[in-house]
Amino acid sequence: MRKYFKKLPRKLREVISQASGVSQETRLPAYLVGGCLRDLILGVKNLDLDIAIEGNGIIFAQHLAQKLKSSLRIYERFGTATLILSDGLKVDIATTRQEKYPYFAALPEVSPGSLKEDLKRRDFTINAMAVSIAVDKEQKIIDPFGGQDDLASGRIRVLHNLSFKDDPTRIFRAIRFSRRFDFKIERKTLALLKQAISEGWLAKVNPHRIRVELIAILKEQNPFKPIKELGDLGALSFISTKLKIDKSTRALFKSISKQIAWFIKNFPARRQPDSWLVYFTALLAPLTLARMNLLISRLGLRKGEAKRVISYYRELDKLISSLSKKHLLPKEIFSLLEPLSYETIILVSATTPNKNFKKYLTDFLKVYNGMRLCVCGSDLGGLGVLPGPEYQKIFAKVLTAKLNGQVRNRQTEMALIRKLVRDK
């Protein structure tokens, strides 16, 4: 494993070295596990570390956080903790545990367990491997279920026949991993997956857990492929029977991908758009607004996320109609686009090929977006203007002048305000 560790960024190697020291000091065996080990073997970039501790993971995390001078979030109920380093790197620490499902599709009952029991509870063999981080030990991969062979052969395989019934959300993960790594779902595993779908086990899962898995898929580099496969398998019907994944969906996803890449390249200093939310909003196109609201509520989207989804469908026709016209004034462009989120703007842009719209969008993002006045109410008060509707009228005129390039700074804004007050 040393050859794999050498490929890690220097910062991660330092973290592992410090964790190895903590393991020796506390006499708590520590292992690199799960997705980070899988990606390390595959040579795939993964900047998060998952460390499993045989013993008390929280004590281990507290010691490691002290050494790394990092922030620490503790989850006593689950025996886990997360370290957030100053540069944003994340280290997840978990006490090794075993799980029992009181009934199919339920959340598991968790209790402390051995490393092997911890690996046994995982979703797929490629995620059920571990390696000791102790520097004084031979770093041999612990692989009780044949995960290395499956990695080498490009296979997604569950650990037991009841896996998809115990946790039906593994259906989403199986598709996501198979598409991400271009792996095949092993024949028996695929049969079990299809059986779980046909028997309706996804409908028994808390919709909030479905939301988490759906978002993970929509965050993939090419989300259309796993979404299309889930649709073909019937797995999306548990989200809504009205969702349709067809050629128009493929074309829209492709256009969205281009628009997001364009935005990130040209406006790197702006808030980066939530790409998953753009794709999610696009998926809802076949639904009525009433159905959208019901689905959003059932999945438990946050208020801000829900607002961005609904605003797109409420504003779409008006935006396309207005922004397809020629010779719009800056104040008109500003008033149409400034209230909208970047996600809504990107999706509208992906929806329409109109050249006028593209030009207005570029002008808005380069010049008008976030434009604010330097003056404030106290400046008007100092000129004897009483608070009230007159404030808004004056500010609107000054903002229009600024959008048109007629005023550029506080000095010219104040000069215009004095003129407006004098002439009223």
HULIN-V579605 format. One record per residue. N is the residue number from 1. PSI is psi in degrees with one decimal (none if undefined). OMEGA is omega in degrees with one decimal (none if undefined). BURIAL is b if it has 24 or more other C-alpha atoms within 12 Angstrom, else e. Layout:
N;PSI;OMEGA;BURIAL + N;PSI;OMEGA;BURIAL
//
This chain:
1;-18.1;-177.9;b + 2;-35.0;-179.8;e + 3;-32.1;177.9;e + 4;-43.1;-179.5;e + 5;-34.3;-178.8;b + 6;-22.0;-179.0;e + 7;-12.9;-179.0;e + 8;152.4;172.3;b + 9;150.1;-175.9;e + 10;-39.3;-178.0;e + 11;-41.3;-179.8;b + 12;-35.7;177.1;b + 13;-36.9;177.9;e + 14;-41.0;179.1;e + 15;-45.4;-179.9;b + 16;-39.5;178.3;b + 17;-44.4;178.5;b + 18;-39.8;178.8;b + 19;-36.6;176.6;b + 20;-41.2;177.8;b + 21;-42.2;178.1;b + 22;-40.0;178.7;b + 23;-41.8;178.8;b + 24;-43.9;-177.1;e + 25;-40.9;-175.8;e + 26;-9.0;-175.5;e + 27;37.2;176.7;e + 28;109.5;179.9;b + 29;132.8;-176.1;b + 30;141.7;-175.3;b + 31;140.2;168.7;b + 32;129.6;-171.8;b + 33;172.0;166.5;b + 34;-142.4;-172.9;b + 35;-34.6;-178.6;b + 36;-36.8;176.2;b + 37;-42.6;176.0;b + 38;-49.1;-177.6;b + 39;-32.1;177.1;b + 40;-43.0;179.2;b + 41;-39.2;-179.4;b + 42;-15.3;-176.1;e + 43;24.3;179.9;e + 44;136.4;-178.7;e + 45;128.5;176.5;e + 46;112.6;-173.3;e + 47;4.1;177.0;b + 48;144.3;179.1;b + 49;138.1;173.7;b + 50;118.7;-178.3;b + 51;126.6;177.4;b + 52;138.8;-175.8;b + 53;126.5;171.6;b + 54;104.7;-174.4;b + 55;-135.7;-177.3;b + 56;102.5;-178.3;b + 57;-30.5;-177.7;b + 58;-41.2;176.1;b + 59;-44.7;178.2;b + 60;-46.8;-178.0;b + 61;-39.1;179.8;b + 62;-42.2;178.1;b + 63;-44.3;-177.8;b + 64;-39.0;178.9;b + 65;-37.4;178.6;b + 66;-42.4;-179.7;e + 67;-39.0;-176.4;b + 68;-7.2;-177.0;b + 69;45.9;-177.2;e + 70;163.8;172.8;e + 71;158.2;-173.6;b + 72;128.8;173.1;b + 73;126.9;-176.2;e + 74;136.8;177.4;b + 75;86.3;-172.9;e + 76;-41.5;-174.5;e + 77;-35.6;-175.5;e + 78;-2.9;-178.7;e + 79;33.5;-177.2;b + 80;165.1;177.4;b + 81;155.8;177.9;b + 82;128.7;175.3;b + 83;130.8;176.0;b + 84;113.9;-178.5;b + 85;164.7;-174.2;b + 86;-29.7;-179.1;e + 87;10.9;176.7;e + 88;-8.4;177.7;e + 89;147.6;-175.0;e + 90;137.7;176.1;b + 91;118.5;177.7;b + 92;127.5;179.2;b + 93;130.6;-179.2;b + 94;137.0;171.4;b + 95;131.6;177.6;b + 96;139.0;-173.8;b + 97;165.3;172.3;b + 98;156.8;-177.1;b + 99;144.9;172.7;b + 100;136.4;179.7;e + 101;115.5;-179.6;e + 102;-28.3;173.9;e + 103;162.5;-177.8;e + 104;141.8;176.3;b + 105;6.7;177.8;b + 106;162.4;169.3;e + 107;141.1;-175.0;e + 108;155.0;170.0;e + 109;125.8;-170.5;e + 110;140.1;174.0;e + 111;157.1;-179.9;e + 112;147.5;-179.9;b + 113;177.3;178.9;b + 114;172.1;178.0;e + 115;-43.4;-178.7;b + 116;-39.3;177.9;b + 117;-34.6;178.7;b + 118;-43.0;179.0;b + 119;-34.1;-177.0;b + 120;-26.1;-176.7;b + 121;-4.5;-172.0;b + 122;169.9;-170.4;b + 123;-49.4;-174.3;b + 124;157.8;-177.1;b + 125;-34.2;-177.5;b + 126;-14.0;177.3;b + 127;7.6;-174.7;b + 128;48.1;177.6;b + 129;160.6;179.4;b + 130;159.9;173.4;b + 131;136.5;-179.9;b + 132;141.8;177.2;b + 133;3.3;179.0;b + 134;125.0;-175.1;b + 135;-18.8;-177.8;b + 136;4.9;-179.9;e + 137;152.3;173.0;e + 138;124.1;-172.8;e + 139;72.2;178.9;e + 140;138.0;-178.1;e + 141;129.1;175.1;b + 142;114.5;-168.6;b + 143;75.0;-174.6;b + 144;-10.7;-173.1;b + 145;12.5;175.6;b + 146;31.0;-179.3;b + 147;-36.7;-179.6;b + 148;-41.6;178.0;b + 149;-39.9;-179.8;e + 150;-36.3;174.9;b + 151;-46.5;-178.5;b + 152;-33.3;-177.8;e + 153;-6.0;-179.0;e + 154;50.2;-176.5;b + 155;142.3;168.9;b + 156;120.4;-175.5;b + 157;133.2;177.7;b + 158;164.5;-176.6;b + 159;-21.2;-179.9;b + 160;166.6;-171.1;e + 161;-22.0;-177.9;e + 162;8.4;-172.8;b + 163;-48.2;-176.8;b + 164;-19.7;176.2;b + 165;-38.4;174.6;b + 166;-47.1;-178.6;b + 167;92.1;-177.8;b + 168;-18.5;178.4;b + 169;-14.8;175.8;b + 170;-20.3;175.0;b + 171;-46.9;179.3;b + 172;-41.6;-177.7;b + 173;-36.5;178.5;b + 174;-45.8;179.3;b + 175;-42.8;-178.1;b + 176;-47.6;-179.3;b + 177;-38.2;-178.5;b + 178;-38.4;179.3;b + 179;-36.6;-179.2;b + 180;-45.4;-175.5;b + 181;1.4;-174.9;b + 182;43.3;177.6;e + 183;160.3;173.6;e + 184;141.9;173.4;b + 185;122.3;-176.5;b + 186;145.6;-169.5;b + 187;-50.7;-178.5;e + 188;-39.5;178.4;e + 189;-42.3;179.3;b + 190;-38.9;178.2;b + 191;-41.4;178.4;e + 192;-37.5;179.0;b + 193;-47.9;-179.9;b + 194;-37.9;178.8;b + 195;-43.0;-179.9;b + 196;-37.9;177.9;b + 197;-48.3;-176.8;b + 198;-29.5;179.6;e + 199;-1.9;173.1;e + 200;25.2;-175.8;b + 201;-26.9;178.2;b + 202;-30.5;-179.5;b + 203;-15.8;-178.2;b + 204;-3.4;-178.1;b + 205;143.6;173.9;b + 206;125.3;-176.4;e + 207;-26.4;179.7;b + 208;-31.2;176.9;e + 209;-34.5;174.8;b + 210;-42.0;179.0;b + 211;-45.8;-179.4;b + 212;-44.7;-178.8;e + 213;-37.5;179.1;b + 214;-43.0;178.2;b + 215;-41.9;179.1;b + 216;-40.3;178.7;b + 217;-42.6;-178.3;b + 218;-13.0;174.9;b + 219;-7.5;179.0;b + 220;157.3;-177.6;b + 221;-38.4;176.6;b + 222;84.4;-171.9;b + 223;-16.5;-175.4;b + 224;-42.3;-175.6;b + 225;-51.5;177.7;b + 226;-33.9;177.6;b + 227;-43.1;179.2;b + 228;-42.3;-179.4;b + 229;-41.5;177.0;b + 230;-39.8;177.4;b + 231;-43.2;179.7;b + 232;-33.5;-179.3;e + 233;-11.8;-178.6;b + 234;9.2;-176.3;b + 235;-22.1;-179.7;b + 236;-13.3;179.6;b + 237;-20.2;178.9;b + 238;-11.5;172.3;b + 239;-51.5;172.5;b + 240;134.8;179.3;b + 241;-11.5;-176.6;e + 242;-9.1;179.9;e + 243;137.0;179.0;b + 244;127.3;178.3;b + 245;106.0;-175.9;b + 246;-163.3;-177.4;e + 247;-35.8;179.5;e + 248;-34.1;175.8;e + 249;-44.4;178.4;b + 250;-46.5;-178.4;e + 251;-41.3;-179.8;e + 252;-43.0;178.0;b + 253;-39.9;178.7;b + 254;-42.5;178.6;b + 255;-40.0;177.6;b + 256;-45.0;-179.7;b + 257;-42.5;179.1;b + 258;-41.7;-178.6;e + 259;-39.7;178.2;b + 260;-44.7;178.8;b + 261;-40.5;177.9;e + 262;-43.9;-179.2;e + 263;-48.8;-177.0;b + 264;-39.7;-179.5;e + 265;-42.4;-173.2;e + 266;-20.7;-177.1;e + 267;59.6;-175.0;e + 268;-21.6;-178.1;e + 269;-11.5;-179.9;e + 270;165.5;172.2;e + 271;127.9;-179.7;e + 272;132.9;-176.7;e + 273;149.0;173.0;b + 274;94.7;-173.7;b + 275;-37.5;-178.7;b + 276;-35.3;-177.5;b + 277;-33.0;176.6;b + 278;-47.5;178.9;b + 279;-40.8;179.4;b + 280;-44.8;179.4;b + 281;-40.4;178.6;b + 282;-36.5;-179.3;b + 283;-28.9;-173.8;b + 284;2.5;-175.4;b + 285;-37.6;-178.8;b + 286;-9.9;-173.7;e + 287;152.3;169.9;e + 288;164.1;178.5;e + 289;-36.6;179.5;e + 290;-44.5;178.7;e + 291;-37.9;177.7;e + 292;-48.1;-179.3;b + 293;-39.9;177.8;b + 294;-43.9;-179.1;e + 295;-43.4;179.3;b + 296;-41.6;178.2;b + 297;-42.7;-177.5;e + 298;-39.3;179.9;e + 299;-17.3;177.2;b + 300;40.3;175.2;e + 301;151.6;177.3;b + 302;160.0;-175.7;e + 303;-44.8;-179.7;e + 304;-36.8;178.5;e + 305;-45.8;179.5;b + 306;-40.8;-179.2;b + 307;-41.1;-179.8;b + 308;-37.5;178.7;b + 309;-51.6;-175.3;b + 310;-36.6;-177.7;b + 311;-33.2;178.9;b + 312;-50.2;-176.0;b + 313;-27.3;178.1;b + 314;-32.8;-173.5;e + 315;-10.6;-169.4;b + 316;-56.2;-176.0;b + 317;-42.6;180.0;e + 318;-43.3;-177.7;e + 319;-47.9;-178.5;b + 320;-42.3;179.9;b + 321;-47.7;-175.2;e + 322;-43.0;-173.4;e + 323;2.9;174.0;b + 324;-9.6;-179.3;b + 325;157.0;177.1;e + 326;155.1;169.6;e + 327;40.6;173.6;e + 328;144.3;176.8;e + 329;152.9;179.0;e + 330;-40.0;-178.2;b + 331;-30.5;178.1;b + 332;-41.9;177.1;b + 333;-45.5;-178.6;b + 334;-45.9;-176.1;b + 335;-29.1;179.6;b + 336;-40.8;-170.5;b + 337;-28.6;-175.7;b + 338;-37.1;-179.7;b + 339;-9.9;-172.1;e + 340;154.6;174.9;b + 341;160.8;175.5;b + 342;-34.6;-179.7;b + 343;-43.9;179.1;b + 344;-43.8;-179.9;b + 345;-44.0;179.9;b + 346;-42.5;-177.7;b + 347;-39.2;176.2;b + 348;-42.7;178.9;b + 349;-37.3;178.0;b + 350;-23.0;-175.5;b + 351;-33.0;-174.3;b + 352;135.2;177.5;b + 353;5.1;-174.3;e + 354;129.5;-176.2;e + 355;-37.1;178.5;e + 356;-44.7;179.4;e + 357;-45.6;-178.4;b + 358;-41.2;-179.9;b + 359;-44.7;179.7;e + 360;-40.2;179.8;b + 361;-45.3;179.5;b + 362;-44.6;178.4;b + 363;-43.0;-179.4;e + 364;-49.2;-175.9;b + 365;-32.7;-178.2;b + 366;-32.9;-170.6;e + 367;-51.4;-166.3;e + 368;-27.5;-173.0;b + 369;125.0;177.6;b + 370;8.9;-178.9;e + 371;129.7;-178.7;b + 372;157.5;177.3;b + 373;150.8;175.9;b + 374;-24.8;-177.6;e + 375;165.2;-179.8;b + 376;-176.4;-175.7;e + 377;-36.0;-178.7;e + 378;-28.2;177.3;e + 379;-40.0;176.6;b + 380;-40.6;178.7;b + 381;-37.4;179.5;e + 382;-19.1;178.1;e + 383;7.3;176.1;e + 384;10.7;178.3;e + 385;125.3;-178.9;b + 386;142.5;178.4;e + 387;141.0;-179.1;e + 388;-163.1;-177.5;e + 389;-27.7;-178.0;e + 390;-33.5;177.8;e + 391;-51.8;-175.4;b + 392;-37.1;179.0;e + 393;-44.9;-179.5;e + 394;-45.6;-179.6;b + 395;-37.8;179.7;b + 396;-40.6;179.1;b + 397;-38.3;179.6;b + 398;-40.7;178.7;b + 399;-41.6;177.3;b + 400;-43.2;178.3;b + 401;-37.3;179.6;b + 402;-41.6;177.6;b + 403;-34.1;179.1;b + 404;0.8;178.6;e + 405;12.9;-177.6;e + 406;-24.6;171.1;e + 407;147.3;-172.3;b + 408;-16.1;-176.6;e + 409;-178.1;-177.1;e + 410;-40.2;-176.9;e + 411;-46.7;-179.0;e + 412;-29.8;175.4;e + 413;-44.3;179.9;b + 414;-36.8;179.0;b + 415;-41.9;178.8;e + 416;-40.5;179.6;b + 417;-43.7;179.4;b + 418;-39.4;178.8;b + 419;-43.5;-179.7;e + 420;-39.8;180.0;e + 421;-39.3;-179.1;b + 422;-36.2;-173.7;e + 423;-9.3;-173.7;e + 424;none;none;e
//
